[in-house]
Amino acid sequence: MSHPAGRRLPMSVSVTCAILLLIPVLALLIVPIYARRGPQLWGFPFFYWYQFLWVFLAAGFTWSAYVLIDRSRRGPRDGK
Amino acid sequence: MAAQAAGPQVDGVALTVLLFFFVVVTIGGFLAAKWRRPASMHSLDEWGLGGRGFGTVITWFLLGGDLYTAYTFVAVPAAMYATGAVSGFFAVPYTIVVYPLIFIFMPRMWSVAHRHGYVTPADFVRGRFGSRGLALAVAITGLLATMPYIALQLVGIQAVLDTVGLGGSGNWFVKDLPLFIAFAVLAAYTYSSGLRAPALIAFVKDSLIYLVIVVAIIYVGVKIGFGDMFRAAETKMNTKTKTGAATGVFIPNSKTYWAYSSLALGSALALFMYPHSMTAVLAGRSRNVIRRNAAILPLYSLMLGLLALLGFAAIAAKTKVIGADGKPNAQLAVPHFFADSFPSWFAGVAFAAIAIGALVPAAIMSIAAANLFTRNIYREFFRPAATPREEARVSKIVSLVVKFGALLFVLSLDKQNAINFQLLGGVWILQTIVAIVSGLYTRWFHRWALLGGWAAGMIYGTLAAYHQKSAATAHFGGSLARFPFTQTTVYIGFTALVLNLVVSVVLTGILVAVRAPAGADETSPADFYSDSQGPTTTVPGTAGGLAEPA
């Protein structure tokens, strides 16, 4: 059975992706960095808008990791 | 008109809109059997996993419909309404943190499941560690955790029915009949269409939810104002109760940092251990479908966060949460907010969104629970020679049993019990993670040690939860307890997981030292990377330790 994308990733890609994925996790699990009232945004206390902001940032970081892995899997031949 | 909806009268307009969407969804559910029609529906791969061929978009709707349940739409805002951030808003970091975890672990699970025809997490544990006992423990934990989760979906539907005026006093038959009918219809189309039904209905559900939340947030911004909303919430949370403690938490302080982050992390780890998340992931077509979804699913967390804020909006709008039975019930915060603040027809759309939002996960959960029973109990212990056709038949019947079990659970016990048992279910399912996730990377852990760690975590978690009192109940009243030997309050599931891990490591050391026999491993390292596009050529599970065609 052939499995075209069944290659192991190069170490550099794995490490970069691990960091990209770890950033949002740490940004949200270290609560003291955002458990505060100000600065406010449109009436939202910092605590609330910071977490909303991370919805988008987390999606961005995760998507970057996806793109990195996908390019690496495709190999240099047909990679963009 | 709208203001009366909270009373015992039936709100005709809202009910009509709700019924309209219910009929649409029912028709869709039955027609789903014809969608991407397979040659034969008579296998778990087809009935239980929709043919394992869903692409990025369908998987997005399916996983979104699956992971964001009535718990999301009703219980999270209710928790925000009642006690604020630590019991409610942690759901936002929880559902963000879960995606990097899915991104890392789930492609490996998908690959190995695809190569070996695994349908449930317990199938994987059985194949990887060669231990029937450990697989049984994982399967039973999955069943135990899923049942109250399904029951909680019913609580969500009940909250809606109560708000439109169907419920409250009167005899039990009239009161519970609508819920009974809704569930009977759900059971019927899940039986005939399998996973295809919730996958198709998820489109309707999510469109409605997004529409409702956008309108609601614009309303809150214009009519109440976000600043006023947060101020009203802060005032309520800081108000002292009779016992002298604050009502809730508006922004966590140094005493609740760990509670907040351990709830977020623990729940995130638990979420993708649930059999129903595994089902939706395994139904995907390829590894990349899962990775792409991990990147785009956080958009649902935006919706979740905005919905959570409606709990605060209900505080600012002074929404009354007295149910039709005359008792206060925080679960009614969001339904009553819609009934009081919007025209009846739009409240009806919101109710439909919540009700359908409960039906989709209930369907997937019952399928996942049925697959667990069929694969890991029925075939494993009673009918090792069961054919795929027989498996599908048993699963279909079990999916009915599971749903009616959940229905009885809700009708016979207090609503509060469903919520408490769901919290306990989260603590339980988290205890399967050591066996499952470690198994994706290493066989260092001994199968008996994993079983010991699981048992330790289950016992600690259950006892610790049992001792939690709340205003509503004497036991199982919350999911936070002091971390042993400290004054810090953390999520019980998290402490149980730490204990589980420690016991697993120590026992593995001992068992390896005494050379206890390790089970046979039917997987190979390459299985965890494979990304074949078509379905596997092996008949699911029949290989049973034999070499796979390579």
Interface residues (C-beta under 8 A of the other chain):
Chain A: M1 S2 H3 P4 A5 G6 R7 R8 A18 L21 L22 P24 V25 L28 L29 I30 V31 P32 A35 R36 R37 Q40 W42 G43 F44 P45 F47 Y48 Q51 F52 W54 V55 F56 A58 A59 F61 T62 W63 A65 Y66 I69 D70
Chain B: A85 F89 V92 P93 I96 V97 Y99 P100 L101 F103 I104 S111 G221 G225 F226 G227 D228 M229 F230 I251 P252 N253 S254 Y257 W258 Y260 S261 A264 L265 R287 N288 R291 R292 A294 A295 I296 P298 L299 S301 L302 G305 L309 A526 Y529 S530 D531 S532 T537 P549 A550
